[in-house]
Amino acid sequence: MAGLTRVGWYWNRLRCMSLAEIVGRTANTASHALERRREPSPVPPADAAARGPAWLPEASVDYPAAVVARADEVLSGVWRIFARGPLELGFPPEWNRNPDNGALLPMVFGKTMAFRDTSASGDIKYLWEPNRHLELVLLAQAWRATGERAYLDAIGALLDSWFAQCPYPLGPNWASALEAGIRLINWATVWQIIGGADSPLFAGPAGDMLRRRWLDSVWRHAGFIRSHRSLHSSANNHLIGELAGLFVASITWPCWPEAAAWEAAARRGLEREILRQNSVDGVNLEQATSYQQFVWDFLLFARLAARAAGRDFTPAFDQRMEAMLEYVAGIMDVGGHVPMFGDADDGLASGLSLGAAGCPFRSQLATGAVLFRRADLARKAGQLDLRSHWLLGASAQGAFDTLLQEAAPATRRTAFPGGGIHVLGAALDTPDEIRVVVDAAPLGLGGIAAHGHADALSFTLSLAGREFLVDPGTGTYHGPRSWRDGFRGTAMHNTLSLAGEDQAISGGKFMWVRKYRTTLLESSSSAEADTLVAEHDGYRRLPGRPVHRRGWHLDKAGGLLQVRDEVLADSGQAPALHWHFAEACAVRQVEGGLEISNDGVRLLMTLPPDGDIRILRGLEAPFAGWVSRAYDQRSVSTTVIWQARGDSARPLETRFRRL
């Protein structure tokens, strides 16, 4: 069965490729075979006198006690990885042992190792996460905060052990160019914080040897990224992360003549990919909110390095970065919640995020407000967080406070048609806010739409900053298959399903082989009401070739949202409506429908007649009543399913009225 599954996966993957991609991947396979058999070329000596510009501010900043406490955990061999809580990995850890299942992965040629076989390797994300070296940033911050040499020496010990245990090009840490890119960003951040080439870490013969070994590995990382970039249908957030790592390295360590070529290639790629992977109105086209922040951070670090070097990116680059923040501001409710559309793996680009508690999206809004002088983004962020202080320096607080004094709406835009997302709302950014975020977007980016979910025409609903209807999230990538298939399937979204089928056909955990198209039919907004109508063709493969059309009408003064569903088909279909409520919501049946309450805010939900209603919590079959807020975690919530008793040729109307 495993062999058939593997054959089936390869067949599905081929179906998603163009001829050019097939030719390119065949050539890459041959290149890997040659690379595996030959000795790596020697690393050229680095120019010890070369100095890159400081792109992190040198001004003293406050580091909270939590940063030092987390650094102390690392010194004691304790690491925090996803849902597992504190893990005792040792100091230094075994970098090639997977904390997920304890497996020590083999030291074979990294680019061809079978790390996707989770039965043997475990979930590779658990191994890669500590190897991103985010925790080294914590140690550097702790050294700056306390002046204690132990933190500086710990950085050296961890690097020394990594160089010894992870020789190029062997093992799981030389399997992914994205992981190399993230490591470079964090190494560059550490380099800046500890004082660069003149750091006391490099004093004496042992320190000089560490510096040379570190620079040798930087060279290896840069060459690895240039040779193994994500291309074709895999050119998604991975490619942006790879290019950002290469770019930051080229600015931080201009120690070889080739660094100029690294910078030029990475600059061209980033200028291209920011426009290709993000719509003109700022929506990341992977249709995954978590990757929106992941990608923006990659772009941010590249921009900071470019600005410090006096070689800015083009105005189009900055404009697209701003648009990405406008989109986040548009979908964020007054309570700071954003819909969990698409995949999420809790990935972070920088260890600076580890020591700064709070919402990563609000942090980016605060940083962007200062960078782009945007009062609306400052108002949405509310305050300048610690991470923004660390990134922007001592003058940032004054600039941010000045922006807060300007009159500006916190939500400047509510329509993002280029990315397929639309916001309906009343009293936005006030305590009485109603915010509806509609997903009328394509499935995802490129031929495989790797991180998209089958969620066409789903939406979220929040009242007064409390979540009511939510996107339940991701669950896992490599954990239980029921979680992966369930959380990305249609029935786990606030939309309509037919015949128990997903709107799209999956060909693997990160692949859709048959996708849908969405069409916006109507969009209008006034002081009294917002209206939106859209449809998708995902079910046209079924008998009768049905099309699902959905309309939303928000009566702002009356606090009434009407959702109208139609199945346009040549033959009858029995639809089901799925409604997923936040964990904090209490759902009970009352006369006239269902009453849902969350922290004192209530609404009445009225479902169509002639259907059966089920209220489900924490079930495996059907997979319902779950919300996943973090990778490999899920919490019990409430799902309401309305199932038609017949073919329901007439429109179905569901109402949500604030009480």
Secondary structure, DSSP 8 states (H G I E B T S, - for coil): -HHHHHHHHHHHHHHT--HHHHHHHHHHHHHHHHHHHS---------TT------S--S-----HHHHHHHHHHHTTEEE-GGG-EEE-TTTT-TTB-TTT--B---SBGGG--TT-HHHH--HHHHHHHHT-HHHHHHHHHHHHH--HHHHHHHHHHHHHHHHHS-TTBSGGGS-HHHHHHHHHHHHHHHHHTTGGG-GGG-HHHHHHHHHHHHHHHHHHHHHHHHS---GGG-SHHHHHHHHHHHHHHHH---STTHHHHHHHHHHHHHHHHHHHB-TTS-BTT--HHHHHHHHHHHHHHHHHHHHHT----HHHHHHHHHHHHHHHHH--TTS-----S------S-GGGTTS-S-HHHHHHHHHHHHHT-HHHHHHH-S--HHHHHHH-TTHHHHHHHHHTS---S----EETTTTEEEEEESTTSTT-EEEEEE---S-STTT-TT--S-TTEEEEEETTEEEE-------SSS-HHHHHHHHSGGGSSSEEETTB-SSEEEETTEEEE---EEEEEEEE-SSEEEEEEEE-TTTTSTT--EEEEEEEEETTTTEEEEEEEEE-SS---EEEEEEE-TT-EEEEETTEEEEEETTEEEEEE--SSEEEEEE-SBTTTTBSEE--STT--EE-EEEEEEESS---S-EEEEEEE-
